[in-house]
């Protein structure tokens, strides 16, 4: 697979999928700054969108943390049905954005392990886009890995992509950095903000 500095890259992050895996398996948070840096890989960063779910309306610090990492945020509220079931996912919205914005990209990076995106990957590749998937292998669909041009397993370097509780000794007070977690949904929980990684962030060339 070809990767070179002139490729135009777009990154689409399924925040809920990432949060759910990190929380349930390692009781940790996700370092979205390092994930973005890995996704861009020194290429032309055109656009990055993080898809999140609103829990309490107090998520502003989390949104600001993502913006500081060069990511746009799109928010959706949890839907509660009459049966009591809860649903909050961005599958369709994320797919539509990847197709629409993909028209000006060379590479589409999907940060998710959700097998529901297999058809999206196949569509994008059919239309000449290089598609790369980044996720934790423990919760990544094998079909999604097979469908993509390239796959990065975040579990290979947990020290880089997770922020564990014991690393927060010098963190800011919780009131300034954390967000409330909503009730369990079919897709899991939205992520909490990660501390900004050291060093330079990928350059946004929009």
Beta strands, then each sheet from edge to edge (+ up, - down):
strand 1: 8-14
strand 2: 29-30
strand 3: 44-54
strand 4: 72-77
strand 5: 79-80
strand 6: 86-87
strand 7: 107-111
strand 8: 130-135
strand 9: 150-153
strand 10: 162-163
sheet 1: 4+ 3+ 1+ 7+ 8+ 9+
sheet 2: 2+ 10-
sheet 3: 5+ 6-
end
